[in-house]
Amino acid sequence: MAARTVASGGAPLTTGIAAGIMTINRYHGGAIEGCMRVLLEAVARKREKGQDTLTAARELVAEYRAQKKRIPGYGHRIHKDDPRTRRLFAIAEEEGMAGEYVEMGGAIRQAMKETLGRDLPMNVDGAIAAVLCELDFPPEMGNGLFAIARTVGLTAHVFDEITRQRPMRRISPTAHEYSGPEERGLS
């Protein structure tokens, strides 16, 4: 929404894209870095103590609950079972990259279900975090990689706003409908 609002005000394409990227924070896209830290901590602890994955996850969840801290990368206000997470994990599995961090992500979900009595599935930020841990990326790069991926969509939104919408319009976060070019093949 920020990208469209800035573009609607007459800003150039890159400024609108930058505005959208600047909205990435610990509540939007920023859960990746936090979840990477949690997964790295849980797997390191599992190795140190010689624990099985679920035991290490239960221990971690109990500590977070005692401290009244939320574990980043779980739950979503729209998706009860995020389809993007399923797809990302399927690709990781196909490529041989679904190792102990992906496993720990699932174990934390199970431990939270046991402890909280409700299922909080890993969201796409958590899935990205698990795969980035498998690829040995440092947590500090998580949000930057999210921003790179988000740039493509932001570019399309800003371009649409500049070329197809009237300037300084009221932008609703929910009232929208795709009206762009028809789907086209790439060859």
C-alpha positions in Angstrom: 0.0 0.0 0.0 2.9 2.4 0.8 4.3 1.9 -2.7 1.0 2.7 -4.4 0.4 5.7 -2.2 3.8 7.2 -3.0 3.4 6.4 -6.7 -0.1 8.0 -6.6 1.5 11.2 -5.3 3.6 11.5 -8.5 6.8 9.9 -7.4 8.9 8.1 -9.9 8.9 4.3 -10.2 12.1 3.7 -8.1 10.8 5.9 -5.3 7.5 4.0 -5.1 9.4 0.7 -5.0 11.7 2.0 -2.3 8.7 3.1 -0.2 7.4 -0.5 -0.4 10.7 -1.9 0.6 10.9 0.4 3.5 7.8 -1.2 5.0 9.6 -4.4 5.5 10.1 -4.7 9.3 9.7 -7.3 12.1 5.9 -7.5 11.4 6.1 -7.7 7.6 8.8 -9.9 6.1 11.0 -9.3 9.1 10.0 -12.5 10.8 12.5 -14.3 8.5 15.5 -13.0 10.5 13.9 -13.7 13.8 12.8 -17.2 12.8 16.3 -18.0 11.5 17.7 -17.1 14.9 15.2 -19.3 16.6 15.9 -22.3 14.3 19.7 -21.8 14.6 19.4 -21.7 18.4 17.2 -24.8 18.5 19.3 -26.9 16.2 22.5 -25.8 18.0 21.0 -26.7 21.4 19.8 -30.1 20.0 23.3 -30.9 18.9 24.9 -29.8 22.1 22.6 -31.8 24.3 22.3 -34.8 21.9 18.5 -34.4 21.9 16.0 -35.6 19.4 14.4 -32.8 17.4 11.0 -32.8 19.1 12.5 -32.7 22.6 14.6 -29.7 21.7 11.6 -28.0 20.1 9.5 -28.7 23.3 12.2 -27.2 25.4 12.5 -24.1 23.2 8.7 -23.6 23.1 8.5 -23.9 26.9 11.2 -21.2 27.3 9.5 -18.8 25.0 6.1 -19.4 26.7 7.6 -18.8 30.1 9.1 -15.5 28.9 5.8 -14.6 27.1 7.6 -14.3 23.8 6.1 -15.1 20.5 8.1 -17.4 18.2 8.5 -15.6 14.8 7.5 -17.4 11.6 4.4 -19.1 12.8 0.7 -18.3 12.3 -0.8 -16.1 9.7 -3.9 -13.8 9.8 -5.2 -15.1 6.5 -3.7 -18.6 5.8 -4.5 -21.4 8.2 -2.1 -23.6 6.3 0.0 -21.3 4.1 0.2 -22.8 0.5 3.4 -20.9 -0.1 5.0 -22.8 2.8 3.9 -26.2 1.4 5.3 -25.3 -2.0 8.6 -24.0 -0.7 9.2 -27.1 1.4 8.3 -29.4 -1.6 10.9 -27.7 -3.6 13.5 -27.9 -0.8 12.7 -31.7 -0.5 13.0 -32.2 -4.3 16.4 -30.4 -4.2 17.7 -32.3 -1.2 17.7 -29.2 1.0 15.0 -30.2 3.5 17.3 -31.0 6.4 17.4 -30.4 10.2 16.2 -26.8 10.1 13.1 -27.7 8.1 12.6 -30.7 10.4 13.0 -28.4 13.5 10.5 -26.0 12.0 7.9 -28.8 11.9 8.9 -30.0 15.4 8.4 -26.4 16.8 4.9 -26.4 15.2 4.1 -29.7 16.9 5.5 -28.6 20.2 3.4 -25.4 20.1 0.3 -27.4 19.2 0.9 -29.6 22.3 1.7 -26.7 24.6 -0.9 -24.1 23.3 -3.6 -26.5 22.3 -3.9 -25.0 18.9 -2.2 -25.4 15.6 0.0 -22.5 14.4 1.5 -23.6 11.1 4.7 -22.2 9.9 4.1 -19.2 7.6 6.0 -18.3 4.5 8.5 -16.2 6.5 9.2 -19.2 8.7 9.6 -21.5 5.6 12.0 -19.0 4.0 13.9 -18.9 7.3 14.2 -22.7 7.4 15.4 -23.0 3.8 17.9 -20.1 4.3 19.3 -21.8 7.3 19.7 -25.0 5.3 21.6 -22.9 2.7 23.8 -21.6 5.5 22.9 -17.9 5.1 23.4 -15.7 8.1 20.2 -14.4 9.7 21.1 -10.8 9.0 20.6 -11.5 5.2 17.0 -12.8 5.7 15.1 -9.6 5.3 17.3 -8.4 2.5 16.6 -11.6 0.5 12.9 -11.1 1.2 13.2 -7.5 -0.1 14.7 -8.8 -3.4 11.9 -11.2 -3.9 9.3 -8.5 -3.0 10.7 -6.0 -5.5 9.2 -7.8 -8.5 5.7 -7.4 -7.2 6.3 -3.9 -6.0 7.5 -2.9 -9.4 4.3 -4.2 -11.0 2.1 -2.4 -8.4 4.0 0.9 -8.8 4.0 0.7 -12.6 0.2 0.1 -12.6 -0.4 3.0 -10.2 1.7 5.4 -12.4 0.4 4.3 -15.8 -3.3 3.2 -15.1 -4.6 5.0 -12.1 -5.5 8.6 -11.4 -3.1 10.7 -9.3 -3.7 11.2 -5.6 -6.6 8.7 -5.4 -7.9 7.1 -2.2 -6.3 3.7 -2.0 -8.1 1.0 -0.1 -6.2 -2.0 1.4 -9.1 -4.4 0.5 -11.0 -3.0 -2.5 -8.9 -4.1 -5.5 -9.3 -6.1 -8.6 -6.8 -7.1 -11.3 -7.5 -5.3 -14.5 -4.1 -5.4 -16.2 -3.0 -7.1 -19.4 -4.1 -10.6 -20.2 -1.8 -13.5 -19.4 1.0 -13.9 -22.0 3.4 -16.7 -22.7 7.1 -16.4 -22.4 9.2 -17.7 -25.3 
